[in-house]
Amino acid sequence: MIGFIIFAGLGYILIPKFYALSHSNYNRKGIEGIVEKLFGYVPIKDALTKEICIVAYEYNSHEPRIYSKYSASEDPVTFDVGIGNASEASSAAPIYFDPKVIGD
């Protein structure tokens, strides 16, 4: 009986902590609106600079994804995304914002 009371007490304390770690604190809609206003939809290959490099993290393969003009020319299906989308993907801090989904 005492074990159940301790387990129930720990559950009461730990469940909100686990929930807080698994859900973001802020809605992504605000940052999406700002990025859309600043960048619109400009593909990486059409950037006005000589080169661009935006580093994000791809959750499915657990490796970095580097968006650049070079990678957009080598694999346009994967890497020629909007500059705004790539910058949002680089800002996906799990506690603050949910990951940005690009493509499928």
VEXSENU-340036 format. One record per residue (C-alpha): residue number from 0; y, z, x. Coordinates in Angstrom, 1 decimal, padded with zeros to 4 digits. Last residue first. Layout:
N
+------+--------+--------+--------+
| resi |     c2 |     c3 |     c1 |
+------+--------+--------+--------+
|  NUM |      Y |      Z |      X |
...
+------+--------+--------+--------+
This chain:
104
+------+--------+--------+--------+
| resi |     c2 |     c3 |     c1 |
+------+--------+--------+--------+
|  103 |  015.1 | -046.9 |  006.3 |
|  102 |  018.5 | -047.8 |  007.7 |
|  101 |  020.7 | -045.1 |  009.1 |
|  100 |  020.2 | -041.5 |  007.9 |
|   99 |  022.8 | -039.0 |  009.1 |
|   98 |  021.2 | -035.6 |  009.8 |
|   97 |  022.3 | -032.8 |  007.6 |
|   96 |  025.5 | -031.1 |  008.7 |
|   95 |  026.5 | -027.7 |  010.1 |
|   94 |  023.2 | -026.0 |  011.1 |
|   93 |  021.5 | -029.3 |  012.0 |
|   92 |  024.4 | -030.6 |  014.2 |
|   91 |  024.5 | -034.2 |  013.0 |
|   90 |  027.6 | -035.4 |  014.9 |
|   89 |  026.0 | -038.3 |  016.8 |
|   88 |  024.7 | -039.8 |  013.6 |
|   87 |  028.2 | -039.7 |  012.2 |
|   86 |  029.4 | -041.7 |  015.2 |
|   85 |  026.7 | -044.3 |  014.7 |
|   84 |  027.5 | -044.7 |  011.1 |
|   83 |  031.2 | -045.0 |  011.8 |
|   82 |  030.6 | -047.6 |  014.5 |
|   81 |  028.6 | -049.6 |  012.0 |
|   80 |  025.1 | -050.6 |  013.0 |
|   79 |  023.9 | -053.1 |  015.5 |
|   78 |  021.2 | -050.9 |  017.1 |
|   77 |  018.0 | -051.2 |  015.1 |
|   76 |  018.2 | -054.8 |  013.7 |
|   75 |  020.4 | -056.0 |  016.5 |
|   74 |  017.8 | -055.2 |  019.3 |
|   73 |  019.0 | -056.7 |  022.6 |
|   72 |  022.6 | -057.5 |  021.5 |
|   71 |  023.1 | -054.2 |  019.8 |
|   70 |  021.6 | -052.4 |  022.8 |
|   69 |  024.2 | -054.1 |  025.1 |
|   68 |  027.1 | -053.4 |  022.7 |
|   67 |  026.1 | -049.7 |  022.7 |
|   66 |  024.2 | -047.3 |  020.4 |
|   65 |  022.0 | -044.9 |  022.5 |
|   64 |  019.2 | -043.2 |  020.6 |
|   63 |  017.9 | -040.0 |  022.1 |
|   62 |  014.3 | -039.0 |  021.5 |
|   61 |  012.3 | -037.1 |  019.0 |
|   60 |  010.6 | -040.2 |  017.5 |
|   59 |  011.4 | -039.3 |  013.9 |
|   58 |  014.5 | -037.2 |  014.6 |
|   57 |  016.5 | -040.0 |  016.4 |
|   56 |  019.2 | -038.2 |  018.3 |
|   55 |  022.7 | -039.8 |  018.8 |
|   54 |  024.6 | -041.2 |  021.8 |
|   53 |  027.5 | -043.5 |  021.2 |
|   52 |  028.4 | -046.0 |  024.0 |
|   51 |  030.9 | -048.8 |  023.7 |
|   50 |  031.6 | -051.6 |  026.0 |
|   49 |  034.4 | -054.2 |  026.6 |
|   48 |  036.5 | -052.6 |  023.8 |
|   47 |  037.4 | -054.4 |  020.6 |
|   46 |  034.2 | -053.4 |  018.8 |
|   45 |  032.5 | -056.3 |  017.1 |
|   44 |  029.0 | -055.7 |  018.5 |
|   43 |  029.2 | -052.1 |  017.2 |
|   42 |  029.6 | -053.3 |  013.6 |
|   41 |  032.9 | -052.4 |  012.0 |
|   40 |  032.5 | -050.9 |  008.5 |
|   39 |  035.6 | -048.8 |  007.7 |
|   38 |  036.5 | -047.0 |  010.9 |
|   37 |  039.1 | -044.3 |  010.1 |
|   36 |  038.8 | -044.2 |  006.3 |
|   35 |  035.0 | -044.5 |  006.4 |
|   34 |  034.8 | -041.8 |  009.0 |
|   33 |  037.0 | -039.4 |  007.0 |
|   32 |  035.0 | -040.0 |  003.8 |
|   31 |  031.7 | -039.6 |  005.6 |
|   30 |  032.9 | -036.3 |  007.1 |
|   29 |  033.7 | -034.9 |  003.7 |
|   28 |  030.5 | -036.2 |  002.0 |
|   27 |  028.2 | -034.6 |  004.6 |
|   26 |  028.2 | -031.2 |  002.8 |
|   25 |  028.5 | -028.2 |  005.0 |
|   24 |  026.3 | -025.2 |  005.8 |
|   23 |  023.2 | -027.2 |  006.5 |
|   22 |  019.8 | -026.0 |  005.3 |
|   21 |  016.7 | -024.9 |  007.3 |
|   20 |  018.3 | -022.0 |  009.3 |
|   19 |  020.0 | -020.5 |  006.2 |
|   18 |  016.7 | -020.6 |  004.3 |
|   17 |  014.9 | -018.9 |  007.2 |
|   16 |  017.5 | -016.1 |  007.2 |
|   15 |  017.3 | -015.8 |  003.4 |
|   14 |  013.5 | -015.4 |  003.6 |
|   13 |  013.7 | -012.8 |  006.4 |
|   12 |  015.2 | -009.8 |  004.7 |
|   11 |  013.3 | -009.8 |  001.4 |
|   10 |  010.2 | -010.9 |  003.3 |
|    9 |  010.5 | -007.9 |  005.6 |
|    8 |  010.8 | -005.6 |  002.7 |
|    7 |  007.8 | -007.2 |  001.0 |
|    6 |  005.7 | -006.9 |  004.1 |
|    5 |  006.7 | -003.3 |  004.7 |
|    4 |  005.9 | -002.4 |  001.0 |
|    3 |  002.6 | -004.3 |  001.3 |
|    2 |  001.6 | -002.5 |  004.5 |
|    1 |  002.4 |  000.8 |  002.8 |
|    0 |  000.0 |  000.0 |  000.0 |
+------+--------+--------+--------+
